[in-house]
Amino acid sequence: MKLHALLDETLVLPRLEARDREGALREMAGALTARRGRGLGGDLLERLLKREDMGTTAIGHGIAVPHCRAAGLKAPVLLLGLSREGVSFAAVDGKLSHVFFLLVSPEDNPAAGLRLLAAIAALAKASRALTSKLLRAPTAADVLKVLRAEEERARG
């Protein structure tokens, strides 16, 4: 599954302003709701925070994948946010998270979300330089180019 195919420039936040977990989730949830509000429900932030309380979604190497499900959503929705300064997300490696793949998947099709989670984890494992390359991209368009190139390189 190609992550870059689910994104466009409006779904990339190249400079998150938030400095803490809740602020980052609030900023990303607000942006996603503004851009793709249909089907997300009004309590997106609450669902994301509840999921984080169950255990961190930070997978290490500067990457976190906050996620939840939404009733009525037809297909998964993805947003990519970047924090140059980093946000403490209780990552297993103890490092700050800089890259956030915010994923909302259909409640009645959890397999779609699981496939995307697996694709993100595989990319993070295959491309150890993913975080630094994404952070060097100055614009949303450049972020998408980097993501696409890293996905193609990881696929061989």
Residue frames as qw, qx, qy, qz and C-alpha x, y, z in Angstrom:
[[0.000, 0.889, 0.458, 0.000, 0.00, 0.00, 0.00],
 [0.450, 0.333, 0.007, 0.829, 1.48, 3.34, -1.07],
 [0.251, -0.622, -0.464, 0.579, 1.23, 5.97, 1.63],
 [0.103, -0.280, 0.183, 0.937, 2.00, 8.87, -0.68],
 [0.110, -0.296, -0.726, -0.611, -1.03, 7.94, -2.80],
 [0.296, -0.668, -0.678, 0.085, -3.31, 8.70, 0.18],
 [0.299, -0.643, -0.175, 0.683, -1.85, 12.15, 0.70],
 [0.400, 0.721, 0.237, 0.513, -1.92, 15.44, -1.12],
 [0.315, 0.347, -0.261, 0.844, -0.39, 18.79, -0.17],
 [0.441, -0.558, -0.019, -0.703, -3.43, 19.71, 1.93],
 [0.903, -0.386, -0.148, -0.120, -2.85, 16.62, 4.08],
 [0.744, 0.079, -0.274, 0.604, 0.77, 17.46, 4.86],
 [0.292, -0.954, -0.027, -0.068, 1.66, 19.79, 7.72],
 [0.730, 0.408, -0.299, 0.460, 5.36, 20.51, 7.22],
 [0.218, 0.331, -0.465, 0.791, 5.71, 22.59, 10.39],
 [0.533, -0.625, -0.568, -0.049, 3.67, 21.59, 13.42],
 [0.022, -0.700, 0.239, -0.673, 3.70, 24.32, 16.05],
 [0.792, -0.548, -0.040, -0.267, 2.67, 22.22, 19.06],
 [0.164, 0.621, -0.704, 0.305, 5.32, 21.22, 21.58],
 [0.388, -0.191, 0.808, -0.401, 3.43, 18.54, 23.54],
 [0.126, 0.133, 0.966, 0.182, 1.49, 15.37, 22.75],
 [0.218, 0.649, 0.669, -0.289, -1.99, 16.78, 23.26],
 [0.144, 0.743, -0.084, -0.648, -1.17, 19.95, 21.35],
 [0.003, -0.313, 0.777, 0.546, 0.23, 18.00, 18.40],
 [0.135, 0.333, 0.930, 0.076, -2.82, 15.75, 18.30],
 [0.177, 0.737, 0.429, -0.492, -5.11, 18.78, 18.57],
 [0.095, 0.631, -0.353, -0.684, -3.31, 20.56, 15.72],
 [0.006, 0.134, -0.885, -0.446, -3.38, 17.52, 13.43],
 [0.145, 0.463, 0.866, -0.122, -6.96, 16.52, 14.29],
 [0.183, 0.732, 0.231, -0.615, -8.12, 20.08, 13.63],
 [0.119, 0.503, -0.551, -0.655, -6.37, 20.19, 10.27],
 [0.035, 0.058, 0.961, 0.267, -7.69, 16.79, 9.23],
 [0.176, 0.589, 0.721, -0.319, -11.23, 17.65, 10.29],
 [0.182, 0.702, -0.020, -0.688, -11.06, 20.95, 8.38],
 [0.160, 0.439, -0.673, -0.573, -9.86, 19.19, 5.23],
 [0.393, -0.012, -0.867, -0.306, -11.71, 15.87, 5.36],
 [0.339, -0.168, 0.516, -0.768, -14.40, 16.39, 8.00],
 [0.796, 0.010, -0.210, -0.568, -17.04, 14.13, 6.49],
 [0.904, -0.027, -0.421, -0.062, -17.20, 10.88, 8.37],
 [0.416, 0.345, -0.616, 0.574, -14.56, 11.71, 10.98],
 [0.534, -0.635, -0.551, 0.087, -16.99, 12.56, 13.75],
 [0.079, -0.902, 0.047, -0.422, -16.76, 15.49, 16.09],
 [0.675, -0.692, 0.250, -0.056, -14.71, 13.75, 18.77],
 [0.814, 0.458, -0.282, 0.221, -11.60, 12.90, 16.73],
 [0.115, 0.654, -0.542, 0.515, -9.21, 14.45, 19.24],
 [0.672, -0.405, 0.412, -0.463, -10.87, 12.63, 22.12],
 [0.990, 0.114, 0.035, -0.076, -10.56, 9.28, 20.31],
 [0.626, 0.572, -0.390, 0.359, -6.89, 9.92, 19.50],
 [0.161, -0.616, 0.541, -0.550, -6.10, 10.85, 23.10],
 [0.861, -0.234, 0.280, -0.355, -7.96, 7.79, 24.38],
 [0.932, 0.306, -0.162, 0.105, -5.89, 5.58, 22.06],
 [0.351, 0.632, -0.490, 0.488, -2.65, 7.19, 23.28],
 [0.503, -0.532, 0.442, -0.519, -3.70, 6.57, 26.88],
 [0.986, -0.032, 0.069, -0.151, -3.87, 2.85, 26.06],
 [0.777, -0.236, 0.335, 0.478, -0.23, 2.90, 24.99],
 [0.020, -0.684, 0.286, 0.670, 2.03, 5.07, 22.92],
 [0.787, 0.560, 0.258, -0.020, 1.73, 5.04, 19.15],
 [0.102, 0.855, -0.486, -0.148, 5.34, 6.20, 18.79],
 [0.991, 0.130, 0.008, 0.031, 7.23, 3.44, 16.99],
 [0.663, -0.483, 0.269, 0.506, 10.72, 4.89, 17.42],
 [0.520, 0.135, 0.415, 0.735, 13.21, 6.44, 14.99],
 [0.012, 0.209, 0.016, -0.978, 11.36, 9.74, 15.41],
 [0.349, -0.155, -0.615, -0.689, 8.06, 8.39, 14.07],
 [0.301, 0.168, 0.735, -0.584, 4.63, 8.15, 15.68],
 [0.209, -0.194, -0.752, -0.594, 1.41, 6.81, 14.19],
 [0.315, 0.159, 0.558, -0.751, -1.50, 8.19, 16.17],
 [0.292, -0.085, -0.760, -0.575, -4.60, 6.39, 14.99],
 [0.406, 0.175, 0.658, -0.609, -8.22, 5.61, 15.69],
 [0.118, 0.323, 0.857, 0.384, -11.37, 4.44, 13.91],
 [0.288, 0.201, 0.128, -0.928, -14.43, 6.35, 12.82],
 [0.430, 0.421, 0.789, -0.124, -17.94, 5.09, 12.16],
 [0.449, 0.806, 0.295, -0.247, -19.28, 6.01, 8.75],
 [0.021, -0.723, 0.518, 0.456, -15.88, 6.49, 7.15],
 [0.887, 0.410, -0.004, -0.212, -15.67, 4.74, 3.77],
 [0.817, 0.364, -0.241, 0.376, -11.87, 4.57, 3.40],
 [0.648, -0.457, -0.181, 0.581, -8.84, 5.29, 5.58],
 [0.167, 0.954, 0.016, 0.250, -7.73, 8.91, 5.86],
 [0.776, -0.176, -0.110, 0.596, -4.09, 9.85, 6.42],
 [0.047, 0.984, -0.063, 0.160, -2.40, 13.10, 7.43],
 [0.793, 0.057, -0.207, 0.571, 1.35, 13.63, 7.72],
 [0.201, -0.970, 0.016, -0.137, 2.64, 16.15, 10.24],
 [0.734, 0.239, -0.294, 0.564, 6.25, 17.15, 10.89],
 [0.422, -0.906, -0.020, 0.012, 7.75, 18.72, 13.99],
 [0.522, 0.650, -0.386, 0.395, 11.26, 20.10, 13.58],
 [0.205, -0.618, 0.536, -0.538, 11.68, 20.48, 17.35],
 [0.412, -0.015, -0.909, 0.069, 10.10, 17.15, 18.21],
 [0.622, -0.426, 0.027, -0.656, 7.33, 16.13, 20.59],
 [0.143, -0.250, 0.903, -0.319, 7.54, 13.77, 23.54],
 [0.754, -0.004, -0.303, -0.583, 5.28, 10.85, 22.62],
 [0.707, -0.390, 0.544, -0.228, 6.66, 8.28, 25.10],
 [0.726, 0.484, -0.455, -0.179, 8.52, 6.46, 22.31],
 [0.970, -0.233, -0.026, 0.069, 9.97, 3.07, 23.15],
 [0.741, 0.264, -0.142, 0.601, 13.45, 4.33, 22.22],
 [0.419, -0.639, -0.292, 0.575, 13.04, 7.38, 24.50],
 [0.280, -0.032, 0.281, 0.917, 13.51, 9.86, 21.64],
 [0.321, 0.472, 0.203, -0.795, 11.27, 12.69, 20.55],
 [0.528, 0.455, 0.691, 0.191, 8.85, 12.10, 17.69],
 [0.044, -0.431, 0.242, 0.868, 9.22, 14.33, 14.64],
 [0.297, 0.040, -0.679, -0.671, 7.12, 12.54, 12.00],
 [0.427, 0.170, 0.680, -0.571, 3.44, 11.85, 12.60],
 [0.240, -0.107, -0.778, -0.570, 1.31, 9.69, 10.36],
 [0.415, 0.102, 0.517, -0.742, -2.19, 10.42, 11.68],
 [0.224, -0.047, -0.874, -0.429, -4.47, 7.61, 10.53],
 [0.551, 0.107, 0.447, -0.696, -8.25, 7.35, 10.83],
 [0.121, 0.054, -0.917, -0.375, -9.67, 4.11, 9.51],
 [0.607, -0.241, -0.343, -0.675, -13.24, 2.91, 8.98],
 [0.508, -0.317, 0.623, -0.503, -14.76, 1.31, 12.06],
 [0.891, 0.159, 0.291, -0.311, -16.38, -1.40, 9.96],
 [0.852, 0.470, -0.165, 0.160, -13.17, -2.20, 8.03],
 [0.522, -0.788, 0.301, 0.126, -10.32, -2.47, 10.56],
 [0.849, 0.045, 0.346, 0.398, -8.21, -4.47, 8.09],
 [0.440, 0.795, 0.111, 0.403, -7.74, -1.36, 5.95],
 [0.249, -0.918, 0.236, -0.201, -6.23, 0.49, 8.89],
 [0.810, -0.418, 0.380, 0.155, -4.06, -2.46, 9.87],
 [0.785, 0.397, 0.237, 0.412, -2.62, -2.65, 6.35],
 [0.207, 0.885, -0.067, 0.411, -1.67, 1.02, 6.54],
 [0.557, -0.766, 0.310, -0.082, -0.13, 0.62, 10.00],
 [0.885, -0.101, 0.355, 0.285, 1.93, -2.27, 8.64],
 [0.607, 0.649, 0.141, 0.436, 3.00, -0.21, 5.60],
 [0.094, -0.933, 0.187, -0.294, 4.14, 2.66, 7.82],
 [0.726, -0.571, 0.381, 0.041, 6.07, 0.32, 10.13],
 [0.867, 0.188, 0.305, 0.347, 7.71, -1.41, 7.16],
 [0.404, 0.812, 0.012, 0.421, 8.76, 1.91, 5.66],
 [0.355, -0.874, 0.274, -0.188, 10.18, 3.10, 8.98],
 [0.835, -0.338, 0.402, 0.162, 12.19, -0.11, 9.26],
 [0.779, 0.387, 0.295, 0.395, 13.42, -0.04, 5.64],
 [0.329, 0.709, 0.027, 0.623, 14.31, 3.67, 5.63],
 [0.577, -0.489, -0.380, 0.533, 16.21, 4.64, 8.76],
 [0.255, -0.090, 0.066, 0.961, 16.84, 8.07, 7.19],
 [0.022, -0.644, -0.668, -0.372, 13.12, 8.71, 6.59],
 [0.298, -0.832, -0.362, 0.296, 12.73, 11.14, 9.49],
 [0.352, -0.532, 0.173, 0.750, 15.77, 13.26, 8.63],
 [0.216, 0.162, 0.625, 0.733, 14.89, 13.35, 4.93],
 [0.085, -0.738, -0.632, -0.222, 11.30, 14.40, 5.60],
 [0.342, -0.797, -0.238, 0.437, 12.40, 17.09, 8.05],
 [0.349, -0.316, 0.334, 0.817, 14.73, 18.59, 5.44],
 [0.181, 0.487, 0.672, 0.527, 11.86, 19.00, 2.95],
 [0.051, -0.082, -0.195, 0.976, 10.81, 22.68, 3.03],
 [0.496, 0.053, -0.101, -0.861, 7.32, 22.43, 1.55],
 [0.762, 0.077, 0.506, -0.395, 4.39, 20.01, 1.54],
 [0.790, 0.554, -0.174, -0.196, 5.12, 19.21, -2.12],
 [0.291, 0.620, -0.710, 0.165, 8.73, 18.40, -1.25],
 [0.494, -0.264, 0.720, -0.410, 7.62, 16.22, 1.67],
 [0.865, 0.283, 0.254, -0.326, 5.46, 14.19, -0.72],
 [0.632, 0.643, -0.432, -0.031, 8.36, 13.81, -3.16],
 [0.030, -0.525, 0.797, -0.296, 10.62, 12.53, -0.38],
 [0.679, -0.060, 0.596, -0.425, 7.96, 10.12, 0.89],
 [0.859, 0.446, 0.000, -0.251, 7.36, 8.75, -2.59],
 [0.462, 0.653, -0.593, 0.092, 11.09, 8.31, -3.26],
 [0.233, -0.414, 0.799, -0.368, 11.62, 6.55, 0.07],
 [0.805, 0.114, 0.428, -0.393, 8.67, 4.23, -0.56],
 [0.796, 0.552, -0.207, -0.134, 9.99, 3.36, -4.02],
 [0.232, 0.624, -0.714, 0.216, 13.52, 2.81, -2.68],
 [0.481, -0.280, 0.714, -0.425, 12.21, 0.59, 0.13],
 [0.869, 0.263, 0.257, -0.330, 10.28, -1.55, -2.35],
 [0.592, -0.261, 0.632, 0.427, 13.45, -2.12, -4.32]]
